[in-house]
Amino acid sequence: MLPTALALRLTGRSPGALCAYAAVALFAFWMLDMVLIWLFLLGLSDIASGRYVPFEVVLTLLVGLFCAAGILRGLRAGRLLGRTRRVATVAVLWVVQATVMALSFLPPVVNR
């Protein structure tokens, strides 16, 4: 939820090209995640190893399709943004999303 909140905050009061590229960054991150799962299911990679029930496989296809649609729409909407701002926006959101995802794999902290 944090990366999405940051993407919304980056847009300020006037969503536009910056918001579009913030969304592109998040859609691309999750599209990569789906591709890694598909590569595992096809036996081409072990990065996203695990057990996936048929329902989860269908969901990865749906998420991938919606990510692709979001990326295409975001690229069109953000074309007025300068190259430096596009790259910076994508980089910041990727780092935040990757950090949040990495933190989710840590064991929970319990007060003792």
C-alpha positions in Angstrom: 0.0 0.0 0.0 2.9 2.4 0.7 4.1 2.5 -2.9 0.6 3.3 -4.2 0.2 6.0 -1.5 3.6 7.5 -2.5 2.6 7.5 -6.2 -0.6 9.4 -5.3 1.3 11.8 -3.1 3.8 12.5 -5.9 1.0 13.8 -8.1 0.0 16.6 -5.6 -3.3 18.2 -6.4 -3.1 17.9 -10.1 -2.7 14.4 -11.4 -1.2 14.1 -14.8 1.9 13.0 -16.5 3.8 12.4 -13.2 1.0 10.3 -11.9 0.9 8.3 -15.1 4.6 7.4 -14.8 4.2 6.6 -11.2 1.5 4.1 -12.2 3.7 2.8 -15.0 6.4 2.0 -12.5 4.1 0.0 -10.3 2.4 -1.8 -13.1 5.8 -2.7 -14.6 7.0 -4.0 -11.2 4.1 -6.3 -10.9 4.2 -7.4 -14.5 7.8 -8.5 -13.9 6.6 -10.5 -10.9 3.9 -12.2 -13.1 6.5 -12.9 -15.8 8.8 -14.6 -13.2 5.9 -16.8 -12.1 5.1 -17.7 -15.7 8.7 -18.6 -16.4 8.7 -20.8 -13.3 5.5 -22.5 -14.4 7.0 -23.1 -17.9 10.1 -24.6 -16.3 12.4 -21.9 -17.5 13.4 -20.3 -14.2 13.4 -21.0 -10.4 13.2 -17.5 -9.2 9.5 -17.5 -8.3 9.4 -21.1 -7.2 6.5 -22.5 -5.3 3.2 -24.2 -5.7 0.5 -22.5 -7.7 -3.0 -23.8 -7.8 -5.0 -23.3 -11.1 -6.9 -20.4 -9.6 -3.6 -18.6 -8.8 -2.4 -19.2 -12.4 -5.5 -17.7 -13.8 -5.1 -14.7 -11.5 -1.5 -14.2 -12.7 -2.8 -14.1 -16.2 -5.4 -11.5 -15.3 -3.0 -9.4 -13.3 -0.5 -9.5 -16.2 -3.2 -8.4 -18.7 -4.3 -5.5 -16.5 -0.7 -4.5 -15.9 0.0 -4.4 -19.6 -3.1 -2.3 -20.2 -2.1 0.0 -17.4 1.4 0.4 -18.7 0.2 1.2 -22.2 -2.3 3.8 -20.9 0.2 5.3 -18.6 2.8 5.7 -21.3 0.3 7.5 -23.5 -0.9 9.8 -20.6 2.7 10.6 -19.5 4.2 11.5 -22.8 4.4 15.2 -21.9 6.7 14.6 -19.0 10.4 15.2 -19.6 12.8 12.2 -19.9 14.6 12.9 -16.7 11.4 13.2 -14.6 10.1 10.0 -16.2 13.2 8.0 -15.4 13.4 9.5 -11.8 9.7 8.8 -11.1 10.1 5.2 -12.3 13.3 4.6 -10.4 11.9 6.0 -7.1 8.7 4.0 -7.3 10.7 0.8 -8.2 13.0 1.2 -5.2 10.1 1.9 -2.8 8.1 -1.1 -4.2 11.1 -3.4 -4.1 11.9 -2.3 -0.5 8.4 -2.9 0.7 8.3 -6.3 -1.0 11.7 -7.3 0.5 10.5 -6.2 4.0 7.4 -8.4 3.6 9.7 -11.5 3.5 11.3 -10.7 6.9 10.1 -12.6 9.9 7.6 -10.6 12.0 9.0 -8.6 14.9 7.4 -9.6 18.2 7.7 -7.7 21.5 8.9 -10.0 24.2 
